[in-house]
Amino acid sequence: MSTVRLYFNERVGPKFVKAITKNKNVRLAAVRGAAQDVASEIESEGRDNISNAGNFGQRWTQGLHVKVTEGGGNIRIAISHDLANVGFWVHQNGAIIRGKPLLWIPLSFADDAQGLRARDFPGGLFRVDRKSGGAPLLLAISDGQPKYSGHESVTIPKRFRIIEIAREQMRKMKDFYNQRVRNG
């Protein structure tokens, strides 16, 4: 390996190292700031996306978190959701949910069945298989009214686009960085 030294009436090396170090701190601060900008945009757009995706309340919108972490020489943007184990990924990716053997879905007009599993329905239920070949029904023992419909599977469509939003914002990272370097 060879060493190159430049002299212009004085040694340039120490000045060059000082300039690089100074610029390194400016660049590092710009990268950190740009990562924060991206994280903020992902969280804001992601929450808007969840809010506009259907009947999702505050637990769903406020459950999305985007954090910037640093370690091991890396700056990372981490996306998480409080309801990840409850169904966030089902709505992010879409899914087919299969029954064992059937899924019992509350009928829209059965107000007393909403939010209740069929096995927890007060007063009990009985099953009716239709001759027409339609989905079997569970009717309330108390009044004989249909409460649930049995299905082998249901398809949950993709409703959220958080990953896509994150990718779009990451493409803007360069712009956020350049803006921060200019504003210094």
N, C-alpha and C positions, 0 to 999 in steps of 0.2 A: 504494500500500500504506500502511496506517495502522499505527501502533504503539500498543499498549495498555500502560499502565504502571499497576500497582497499588501503592498505598502504604498501609501500616498502621503508622504511626509511624516506619517505616523502609522502605527499598526492599525489596520482596519478590523482585524479579527475580533478583538474585544467589543468594538462598537457594533459589529455585525451580530455577535452573540447577544448583546444587549437589545438590539433591534428585534431579533428573532424572539427573544424572551418576552419583550413587550408585546409584540404582535401575537405571540402564543397566548398570552393572557386575554388579549382582545378577542382572538378567534375562539378561545374556549368559552369566554363569556357569551359570545354571539351564538355558539352552538347550544349552550345551556338555555339561553333565552329563546332560541328558535324551537328547541324541544318543548319548552313551556308553552309557546305560542301554538304549536301543533297539538299538544295535549289539551289545551283549552278549547281549540276548535273542534277536536274530536268529541270531547265531552258535550259541548254545546249542541253541535249538529246531531250527535247520537241521541241526546235526550229529546230533541225535537222529533227525530225519526221515531222513537219509541212512542212519544205522545201522539203522533199522527198515524200510528200503525193500527189503531183500533181502540178498544175499550181497556186501555192500560192506565192504571191510576198512578199516584205519586210514588208508591213503592217501586214501581217499574222505572219511572223516569229518574227519580232521585237515586236509585240503586246503581246507576252506571257511574263508575269512577275511572278517571284516567290520571295516572301519576307518573312523574318523571323521577327515575332513580338513577343513581350513579355508583359505580364500583368496578374495580378491576380494570380501570381504564376505559370503561364503556359508559355511555349514557343511554338509558333504556326508557321507553314509554310503555307502561304497563296498563292494560285495560282489564277491568274486572267488573263484576256485577254481583250485588248482594243476593240476587235470586238465581244465581248460576245453577244451583242444585235443584231449583224448583221448576225450571222450564225456560230460562233465558235462551239456552242453546237450541231448544226446540224451535223457538220463534226466530232465532237468528239463521238457522240452517234449514228449517222445515223438517218434518219427520212423519213417519207412519207409526202409529201406536196400535199395537195388537192386543186384543183381549185374551183372557185365559179362562174360558174359551170366548166369552163375550165381554164387551165394554158396555156398561149400562149408562146411557147418556140421558140426563134429565130433559124432558120435553119442555119446549119454550113456554108453553101455557101453564105448566105445573109449577106455580110459584112456590108451593111448599116443598118442592123437591130441589130447588135451586141451591147449590152449594152443599148439598148432602149426598153422601154416597148411598147407593141403593140399600146396602146392608144396614145403614143407620136410620132409614126412614121410620118415623114413629108409627106404631100400629101394625107394621108389617105389610108385605106385598105378595102378590101371587102372579105367576107367569101365564101369559096367553100366547100361544103360537098361532099365527094367522094362517088360514087356509090359502089365502092369496099368495103366500110365499114371501110376504113382506117381513120386515124385522119383527122379532118377538117383542112383546110389551110386558112391562110390570105394572100391575094395577094395584091401587091401595085397597087393602082389605076393608077399611072403614066405609068407603063410598064407591068403590068399584071404578074410580076414574083412573085413566092411564097417567103414569108418572114418569116412566123411563122407557127408552127404546134400546134394544140390544143390537150391537154391531160387532162383527169380527175384528174390524180395524177402522181407524179414522186417520185421515191424512190432514196434518197440520201444515198449512202453507208457510213459506218463508215470509215473515212479516217485517223483520228488522234488517237493516243493512249497515250494521256497525263496522264490520270488517271492511266493507267497501269504502265507508267514510274514512276509516283510518288510512287506507291505502291512498285515497285521494288527497288527504291532508299531508301524508308523508311525501307525496310528489311536490308539494309546495314548500317543503323544508328548505330547499335552496333559496327560495324567494324570502322566506322569513330570516334566514341566515344573512343574506346580502343586505336586507333592510337593517338588520341590527348592526352589521359591520359599518354601514354608511352612517348610521345614527350614533355610532361609537360609544 
